[in-house]
Amino acid sequence: MSNLDKDLLLYAVTDRKNLGQTEFLTSIKQALAGGVTCLQLREKNLSREAFSAEAYAVKQLCQETQVPFIINDSLEVALDCQADGLHVGQEDLQKSDFYQQIPSDMILGVSVQNVAQAKEAQAKGANYLGVGTIFPTQTKTDAVRVSRQTLAEICQAVNIPVVAIGGIDEDNMESLAGTGIVGLAMVKAIFGAPEIEKQSHKLKALAVKTVFTSRSVNLPPVLSIAGSDSSGGAGIQADIKAIMANGGFAMTAITAMTAQNTQGVTAIIESSPEFLQAQIATVFTDIYPLAIKVGMVPSPELMQVIAQELSLYQANNVVLVPVMVATSGAQLMMMKSETLDALKALARQATLITPNIDEAQILAEMEIRNATDMEVAAQKLTQELGCAVLVKGGHLVNDANDVFAQGNQVLWLNGQKINNSNTHGTGCTLSSAIAANLAHGEDLIPAIQKAKKYLSGILASQLDLGLGSGPMNHGYLLK
């Protein structure tokens, strides 16, 4: 992918009509601070002198944030302020031969609406294409609409970057995934927002999701939000190993650092809510995860941050392990009422939660003594929380037999029992493997079954480390 491809990801086009009470340059500063990757200055009603003066000021803001600065339609103004590029529409293209007049080091973008125009623009020297109008827009009410199919055909017909434009916002942009575009141009969706910086930040993440998740990804990105285990058997460290072993690219947001080994947890330092939020945000706005595993979260404040960020970025395929007690027996979160409430609120955003018997008893507020109780608890939780539930049997029933519930469906997922006392990190490993399988496009039940098979394999490899309940060999298939 070229630098220009990346620069065109979130392409902001200014429009004074959508600014409300926000001062013009302030709105541009906010958009750039929020993550806009390219800015086009569009002015239809200013003189050349006024347009050029404004362009100088805007160019300075773009230079400070290293964002390409594009002038709309006016080559004279683009030359006056030495802009990075010029964008012209079909009407303006007919009035002047921009292809011959534009400097060789200046980017040229051309608006097109069909394959013939696209091929002609590329042949004459355009560096990128703006294709639209895609959706109805108040900016150009009489504009010709371009279908999704035509957009895809244009992307296939040329080998220069294509940006979609026209009525695009957070509610419809994902419908353009798979067309081949490298970016999305927006006007009102950015500059019409009450909080321009916050909105730009969100739109950048959703643009990453739209543009990149539709491409063929051999190593789909998976985010683990969990605590760090210094001995490497559980937590973030186990998640990374399990995700990679199951064909995913592992990313992390650390909720806490623990001093931990196979015998217990001796100390915990929590991440601040601000730092956890920053970790999650920086991942979503650059490498959008196709699945998320959430593990140990030691406080309701951190749970609220995670819930807020997952909602903001419209996260899919969320696998939550409601970690309350470590395999070693150490309590990892204080289960006060506010903590339980926050955990349940987070669970409502999940695709799947994977409590063990102890965790299921707390969440379902009932005693679990046998297989029937497991089914009742799983049904109760899926109805209350609205997500799928996998209650892990553990030693109550059989190490490898778990009950799955979703809606009115209840299903036992059986597995091979492995005699191994070293089970440190089994919950982390199973959930991370499920997330990796979901990132590859597996349906939920097959994703769980494949993860269970993987867990049985690493237990069967009989790694024996440490003085307590030892870790497992996540890479047992590797030579």
C-alpha positions as CSV (number, residue, x, y, z in Angstrom):
1,M,0.0,0.0,0.0
2,S,1.3,3.4,-1.0
3,N,1.5,6.4,1.3
4,L,-1.1,8.1,-0.7
5,D,-3.5,5.2,-0.1
6,K,-3.0,5.7,3.6
7,D,-3.4,9.5,3.4
8,L,-6.8,9.2,1.8
9,L,-8.3,7.0,4.5
10,L,-10.4,9.7,6.2
11,Y,-10.7,12.5,3.7
12,A,-12.4,15.7,5.2
13,V,-14.0,18.2,2.9
14,T,-14.7,21.6,4.4
15,D,-18.2,23.1,4.2
16,R,-19.1,26.3,6.0
17,K,-22.8,25.4,5.9
18,N,-22.3,22.5,8.3
19,L,-20.1,24.3,11.0
20,G,-22.9,25.7,13.1
21,Q,-21.4,28.0,15.7
22,T,-17.9,26.6,15.4
23,E,-15.3,29.0,14.2
24,F,-13.9,27.9,10.8
25,L,-10.2,27.3,11.7
26,T,-11.1,25.9,15.0
27,S,-13.2,23.3,13.4
28,I,-10.4,22.3,11.1
29,K,-8.0,22.1,14.1
30,Q,-10.4,19.8,15.8
31,A,-10.8,17.5,12.8
32,L,-7.1,17.2,12.3
33,A,-6.6,16.5,16.1
34,G,-9.3,13.8,15.8
35,G,-7.4,11.9,13.1
36,V,-8.4,13.2,9.7
37,T,-5.8,12.0,7.3
38,C,-6.4,14.4,4.3
39,L,-8.1,17.8,4.2
40,Q,-9.7,19.4,1.1
41,L,-10.5,23.1,1.4
42,R,-13.6,23.9,-0.6
43,E,-14.7,27.5,-1.1
44,K,-17.2,28.4,-3.8
45,N,-18.0,32.0,-2.9
46,L,-14.7,33.6,-2.1
47,S,-12.5,35.7,-4.3
48,R,-9.1,34.4,-5.2
49,E,-7.4,36.7,-2.7
50,A,-9.6,35.7,0.1
51,F,-9.5,32.0,-0.8
52,S,-5.6,32.2,-1.0
53,A,-5.4,33.9,2.4
54,E,-7.6,31.3,4.0
55,A,-5.6,28.5,2.3
56,Y,-2.3,29.8,3.8
57,A,-3.8,29.5,7.3
58,V,-5.3,26.1,6.7
59,K,-2.1,24.8,5.1
60,Q,-0.2,25.7,8.3
61,L,-2.5,23.6,10.4
62,C,-2.1,20.7,8.0
63,Q,1.6,21.0,8.0
64,E,1.7,20.9,11.8
65,T,-0.2,17.5,11.8
66,Q,1.6,16.2,8.6
67,V,-1.8,15.9,6.8
68,P,-1.9,16.4,3.0
69,F,-3.7,19.7,2.1
70,I,-5.8,19.7,-1.1
71,I,-7.4,22.7,-2.8
72,N,-10.8,22.2,-4.5
73,D,-11.1,23.3,-8.1
74,S,-8.8,26.4,-8.0
75,L,-5.3,25.7,-9.5
76,E,-4.5,29.4,-8.9
77,V,-5.1,29.1,-5.2
78,A,-3.3,25.8,-5.0
79,L,-0.2,27.4,-6.6
80,D,-0.5,30.5,-4.5
81,C,-0.3,28.6,-1.2
82,Q,1.8,25.7,-2.6
83,A,-0.8,23.1,-1.6
84,D,0.0,19.4,-1.7
85,G,-2.7,18.8,-4.2
86,L,-5.7,19.9,-6.3
87,H,-9.0,18.2,-6.7
88,V,-11.3,19.0,-9.7
89,G,-14.7,17.9,-10.7
90,Q,-15.9,17.0,-14.2
91,E,-17.4,20.4,-14.9
92,D,-14.2,22.2,-14.0
93,L,-12.1,19.6,-15.9
94,Q,-13.8,20.6,-19.1
95,K,-13.0,24.3,-18.6
96,S,-9.2,23.9,-18.3
97,D,-6.5,21.4,-19.0
98,F,-5.4,20.8,-15.4
99,Y,-3.4,17.7,-16.5
100,Q,-1.0,20.0,-18.5
101,Q,-0.9,22.9,-16.1
102,I,-0.5,21.2,-12.7
103,P,3.1,20.8,-11.4
104,S,4.5,17.3,-11.5
105,D,5.0,17.2,-7.7
106,M,1.4,18.2,-6.9
107,I,-1.2,15.5,-6.3
108,L,-4.2,15.6,-8.7
109,G,-7.5,14.2,-7.7
110,V,-10.4,13.9,-10.1
111,S,-14.1,13.4,-9.5
112,V,-15.6,10.6,-11.6
113,Q,-19.0,8.8,-11.8
114,N,-18.4,5.9,-14.2
115,V,-15.7,3.5,-15.5
116,A,-15.1,5.5,-18.7
117,Q,-14.3,8.7,-16.8
118,A,-12.1,6.8,-14.3
119,K,-10.0,5.2,-17.1
120,E,-9.6,8.6,-18.9
121,A,-8.6,10.4,-15.7
122,Q,-6.0,7.7,-14.9
123,A,-4.6,7.8,-18.4
124,K,-4.2,11.5,-18.3
125,G,-2.3,11.5,-15.1
126,A,-4.8,11.7,-12.1
127,N,-3.2,10.4,-8.9
128,Y,-6.5,9.5,-7.2
129,L,-10.2,9.4,-7.9
130,G,-13.2,10.7,-5.9
131,V,-16.2,8.6,-6.8
132,G,-19.7,9.8,-6.0
133,T,-22.3,10.8,-5.0
134,I,-22.7,7.5,-3.2
135,F,-25.6,8.3,-0.9
136,P,-28.1,11.2,-0.8
137,T,-26.5,14.4,0.4
138,Q,-27.6,17.9,1.4
139,T,-24.3,19.3,0.1
140,K,-25.1,18.4,-3.6
141,T,-28.8,17.7,-3.8
142,D,-28.8,17.5,-7.6
143,A,-25.7,15.2,-7.9
144,V,-25.7,12.0,-9.9
145,R,-25.9,8.9,-7.7
146,V,-23.2,6.2,-8.1
147,S,-24.2,2.7,-7.1
148,R,-22.1,0.4,-4.9
149,Q,-21.6,-1.9,-7.9
150,T,-20.3,1.0,-10.1
151,L,-18.0,2.0,-7.3
152,A,-16.6,-1.5,-7.2
153,E,-16.2,-1.6,-11.0
154,I,-14.3,1.6,-11.0
155,C,-11.9,0.3,-8.3
156,Q,-11.3,-2.8,-10.4
157,A,-10.8,-0.8,-13.6
158,V,-8.0,1.4,-12.4
159,N,-4.8,1.0,-10.4
160,I,-4.8,4.4,-8.7
161,P,-6.5,5.0,-5.3
162,V,-10.3,5.5,-5.1
163,V,-12.1,7.5,-2.5
164,A,-15.9,7.3,-2.0
165,I,-17.8,10.5,-1.4
166,G,-21.3,11.8,-0.9
167,G,-23.6,11.3,2.0
168,I,-21.2,9.0,3.8
169,D,-21.5,8.7,7.6
170,E,-21.0,6.2,10.4
171,D,-24.3,4.5,9.8
172,N,-23.7,3.6,6.1
173,M,-19.9,3.5,5.5
174,E,-19.5,-0.2,6.4
175,S,-21.8,-1.0,3.4
176,L,-18.9,0.0,1.2
177,A,-16.6,-2.6,2.6
178,G,-15.2,-4.9,-0.1
179,T,-15.6,-2.4,-3.0
180,G,-11.8,-1.7,-3.1
181,I,-11.8,1.9,-1.9
182,V,-8.9,3.2,0.0
183,G,-10.7,6.0,1.8
184,L,-14.0,7.8,2.6
185,A,-14.6,11.5,2.0
186,M,-16.9,13.2,4.4
187,V,-18.3,16.7,4.9
188,K,-21.3,16.9,7.2
189,A,-20.4,13.7,9.1
190,I,-17.3,15.5,10.3
191,F,-18.0,19.2,10.3
192,G,-21.6,18.9,11.3
193,A,-20.9,17.0,14.5
194,P,-21.2,18.8,17.8
195,E,-17.8,17.4,18.9
196,I,-15.7,17.5,15.8
197,E,-12.5,16.0,17.3
198,K,-14.3,13.1,19.0
199,Q,-16.4,12.4,15.9
200,S,-13.3,12.4,13.7
201,H,-11.5,10.0,16.0
202,K,-14.5,7.6,15.8
203,L,-14.9,7.9,12.1
204,K,-11.2,7.1,11.6
205,A,-11.6,3.8,13.4
206,L,-14.7,3.0,11.4
207,A,-12.9,3.9,8.2
208,V,-10.1,1.5,9.1
209,K,-12.7,-1.1,9.7
210,T,-14.5,-0.5,6.4
211,V,-11.4,-0.3,4.2
212,F,-9.1,-2.9,5.7
213,T,-11.4,-5.7,7.2
214,S,-12.8,-6.4,3.7
215,R,-9.4,-7.3,2.3
216,S,-8.0,-10.7,2.4
217,V,-6.3,-11.0,5.7
218,N,-4.1,-14.1,6.3
219,L,-3.4,-13.0,9.9
220,P,-6.6,-11.3,11.2
221,P,-6.0,-8.9,14.0
222,V,-7.3,-9.9,17.5
223,L,-7.2,-7.6,20.5
224,S,-6.8,-9.0,24.0
225,I,-7.9,-6.7,26.9
226,A,-6.6,-8.3,30.0
227,G,-4.0,-8.4,32.8
228,S,-0.4,-9.3,32.5
229,D,0.9,-12.5,34.1
230,S,4.6,-12.2,34.9
231,S,5.1,-16.0,34.8
232,G,3.6,-16.1,31.2
233,G,1.1,-18.9,31.8
234,A,-2.1,-16.8,31.8
235,G,-3.4,-13.3,31.0
236,I,-2.0,-11.3,28.2
237,Q,0.9,-13.6,27.7
238,A,-1.3,-16.7,27.3
239,D,-3.6,-14.7,25.0
240,I,-0.9,-13.7,22.7
241,K,0.4,-17.2,22.4
242,A,-3.1,-18.7,21.8
243,I,-4.1,-16.1,19.3
244,M,-0.9,-16.5,17.2
245,A,-1.2,-20.3,17.5
246,N,-4.7,-20.1,16.0
247,G,-3.7,-17.9,13.1
248,G,-4.4,-14.4,14.5
249,F,-2.3,-11.3,14.9
250,A,-2.3,-10.5,18.6
251,M,-2.7,-7.0,20.0
252,T,-3.1,-6.0,23.6
253,A,-4.5,-3.4,26.0
254,I,-3.3,-4.1,29.6
255,T,-5.8,-3.7,32.4
256,A,-3.3,-4.5,35.2
257,M,0.2,-5.8,35.9
258,T,0.4,-8.7,38.2
259,A,3.3,-10.3,40.1
260,Q,2.2,-13.9,39.6
261,N,3.5,-17.4,39.2
262,T,2.1,-20.9,39.3
263,Q,1.6,-20.6,43.1
264,G,-0.3,-17.4,43.3
265,V,-0.7,-13.7,42.8
266,T,1.4,-11.5,45.1
267,A,0.8,-8.0,43.8
268,I,-1.5,-6.1,41.3
269,I,-1.1,-2.7,39.8
270,E,-4.1,-1.4,37.9
271,S,-3.9,0.6,34.7
272,S,-5.6,4.0,35.1
273,P,-8.9,4.4,33.2
274,E,-7.2,7.1,31.0
275,F,-4.3,4.8,30.0
276,L,-6.6,1.8,29.3
277,Q,-8.7,4.0,27.1
278,A,-5.7,5.3,25.2
279,Q,-4.5,1.8,24.6
280,I,-7.8,0.6,23.2
281,A,-8.3,3.8,21.1
282,T,-4.8,3.6,19.5
283,V,-5.5,0.0,18.4
284,F,-8.9,0.6,16.9
285,T,-7.9,3.7,14.9
286,D,-4.9,1.9,13.2
287,I,-5.4,-1.8,13.1
288,Y,-9.1,-2.5,13.6
289,P,-9.5,-5.9,15.5
290,L,-11.8,-8.5,13.9
291,A,-12.3,-10.0,17.4
292,I,-11.7,-8.9,21.0
293,K,-11.0,-11.1,24.0
294,V,-11.7,-9.4,27.4
295,G,-10.1,-11.1,30.4
296,M,-9.3,-9.9,33.9
297,V,-10.6,-6.4,34.6
298,P,-9.9,-5.5,38.3
299,S,-12.3,-2.6,38.8
300,P,-15.8,-1.3,37.7
301,E,-14.1,1.9,36.4
302,L,-12.0,-0.1,34.0
303,M,-15.0,-2.2,32.9
304,Q,-16.9,1.0,32.2
305,V,-14.0,2.3,30.0
306,I,-14.0,-1.0,28.0
307,A,-17.8,-1.0,27.5
308,Q,-17.6,2.6,26.4
309,E,-14.8,2.0,23.9
310,L,-16.3,-1.2,22.5
311,S,-19.6,0.7,21.9
312,L,-17.9,3.7,20.4
313,Y,-16.0,1.7,17.8
314,Q,-18.8,-0.8,17.1
315,A,-16.7,-3.8,18.1
316,N,-17.8,-7.3,16.9
317,N,-16.9,-10.8,18.0
318,V,-16.3,-9.9,21.7
319,V,-15.4,-12.9,23.9
320,L,-15.6,-12.1,27.6
321,V,-14.0,-14.2,30.4
322,P,-15.5,-12.9,33.7
323,V,-12.3,-13.5,35.6
324,M,-12.8,-13.3,39.3
325,V,-10.5,-16.0,40.7
326,A,-7.2,-17.2,39.3
327,T,-6.4,-20.9,38.8
328,S,-4.0,-20.5,41.8
329,G,-7.0,-19.5,44.0
330,A,-6.1,-15.8,44.2
331,Q,-9.0,-13.4,44.0
332,L,-8.4,-11.0,41.1
333,M,-11.4,-8.6,41.6
334,M,-13.5,-7.6,44.5
335,M,-17.0,-8.6,43.8
336,K,-18.9,-5.7,45.3
337,S,-22.3,-4.9,43.9
338,E,-21.1,-2.1,41.7
339,T,-18.4,-4.4,40.3
340,L,-20.9,-7.1,39.5
341,D,-23.2,-4.5,37.9
342,A,-20.4,-3.2,35.7
343,L,-19.3,-6.7,34.7
344,K,-22.9,-7.5,33.6
345,A,-23.1,-4.2,31.7
346,L,-19.9,-5.2,29.9
347,A,-21.3,-8.7,29.2
348,R,-24.3,-7.2,27.5
349,Q,-21.9,-6.0,24.8
350,A,-20.3,-9.4,24.4
351,T,-20.9,-12.0,21.7
352,L,-20.0,-14.8,24.2
353,I,-19.1,-15.0,27.8
354,T,-17.2,-18.1,29.2
355,P,-17.6,-18.3,33.0
356,N,-16.4,-21.3,35.0
357,I,-18.6,-22.8,37.7
358,D,-17.6,-20.3,40.4
359,E,-18.0,-17.3,38.1
360,A,-21.4,-18.6,36.7
361,Q,-22.7,-19.0,40.3
362,I,-21.9,-15.3,41.1
363,L,-23.3,-14.0,37.8
364,A,-26.4,-16.1,37.9
365,E,-26.8,-15.7,41.7
366,M,-27.5,-19.4,42.2
367,E,-25.7,-22.5,43.4
368,I,-24.5,-24.9,40.8
369,R,-24.2,-28.5,42.0
370,N,-24.7,-30.6,38.9
371,A,-25.1,-30.6,35.1
372,T,-28.8,-29.6,35.3
373,D,-27.8,-26.5,37.4
374,M,-25.2,-25.7,34.8
375,E,-27.9,-25.7,32.1
376,V,-30.3,-23.5,34.2
377,A,-27.5,-21.0,34.9
378,A,-26.5,-20.8,31.3
379,Q,-30.1,-20.2,30.2
380,K,-30.6,-17.6,32.9
381,L,-27.5,-15.7,31.9
382,T,-28.2,-15.7,28.2
383,Q,-31.7,-14.4,28.8
384,E,-30.6,-11.7,31.2
385,L,-27.5,-10.6,29.3
386,G,-28.5,-11.1,25.7
387,C,-25.2,-12.8,24.7
388,A,-24.2,-16.4,24.2
389,V,-23.0,-18.2,27.3
390,L,-20.5,-21.1,27.7
391,V,-20.5,-22.4,31.2
392,K,-17.3,-24.5,31.6
393,G,-17.8,-27.7,33.6
394,G,-14.4,-28.1,35.1
395,H,-14.1,-30.7,37.8
396,L,-17.9,-30.6,38.6
397,V,-18.8,-32.6,35.5
398,N,-15.8,-33.4,33.3
399,D,-12.9,-31.2,32.4
400,A,-13.9,-31.1,28.8
401,N,-17.7,-30.9,28.9
402,D,-19.2,-27.4,28.8
403,V,-22.8,-26.2,28.3
404,F,-23.6,-23.6,25.6
405,A,-26.7,-21.4,25.7
406,Q,-27.9,-18.8,23.2
407,G,-31.5,-17.6,23.1
408,N,-33.6,-20.7,23.5
409,Q,-30.8,-23.1,22.4
410,V,-29.0,-25.2,25.0
411,L,-26.2,-27.5,23.8
412,W,-23.6,-29.6,25.5
413,L,-20.2,-29.3,23.8
414,N,-18.2,-32.4,24.9
415,G,-14.5,-32.8,24.6
416,Q,-11.7,-35.2,25.4
417,K,-10.7,-35.4,29.1
418,I,-7.0,-34.9,29.6
419,N,-5.4,-35.9,32.9
420,N,-3.1,-33.0,33.6
421,S,-2.7,-31.0,36.8
422,N,-1.0,-28.1,35.1
423,T,-4.0,-26.0,34.0
424,H,-2.7,-22.4,34.6
425,G,-4.3,-20.2,32.0
426,T,-6.9,-22.6,30.6
427,G,-9.7,-20.0,30.6
428,C,-7.5,-17.3,29.0
429,T,-6.3,-19.8,26.3
430,L,-9.8,-21.1,25.4
431,S,-11.3,-17.7,25.1
432,S,-8.4,-16.3,23.0
433,A,-8.6,-19.3,20.7
434,I,-12.3,-18.8,20.3
435,A,-11.7,-15.1,19.5
436,A,-9.1,-16.0,16.9
437,N,-11.4,-18.5,15.2
438,L,-14.2,-15.8,15.1
439,A,-11.7,-13.4,13.5
440,H,-11.2,-16.0,10.7
441,G,-15.0,-15.9,10.1
442,E,-16.0,-19.1,11.9
443,D,-19.5,-19.3,13.3
444,L,-19.8,-19.3,17.1
445,I,-20.2,-23.0,17.8
446,P,-17.5,-24.3,15.4
447,A,-15.2,-21.6,16.8
448,I,-15.7,-22.9,20.3
449,Q,-15.3,-26.6,19.2
450,K,-12.0,-25.8,17.4
451,A,-10.8,-23.9,20.4
452,K,-11.7,-26.8,22.7
453,K,-9.8,-29.2,20.5
454,Y,-6.8,-26.9,20.6
455,L,-6.9,-26.7,24.4
456,S,-7.1,-30.5,24.6
457,G,-4.0,-30.7,22.4
458,I,-1.9,-28.4,24.5
459,L,-2.9,-30.1,27.7
460,A,-2.0,-33.4,26.2
461,S,1.5,-32.2,25.5
462,Q,2.1,-32.4,29.2
463,L,4.3,-29.4,29.8
464,D,5.5,-29.4,33.4
465,L,6.9,-26.1,34.7
466,G,6.7,-24.4,38.2
467,L,5.9,-25.6,41.7
468,G,2.1,-25.1,41.5
469,S,-0.5,-25.5,38.7
470,G,1.8,-25.0,35.8
471,P,1.4,-23.3,32.4
472,M,0.7,-25.1,29.1
473,N,2.6,-25.4,25.8
474,H,0.6,-23.1,23.6
475,G,2.9,-23.8,20.6
476,Y,2.7,-27.6,20.9
477,L,2.2,-27.9,17.1
478,L,5.3,-26.0,16.4
479,K,8.5,-28.0,15.7
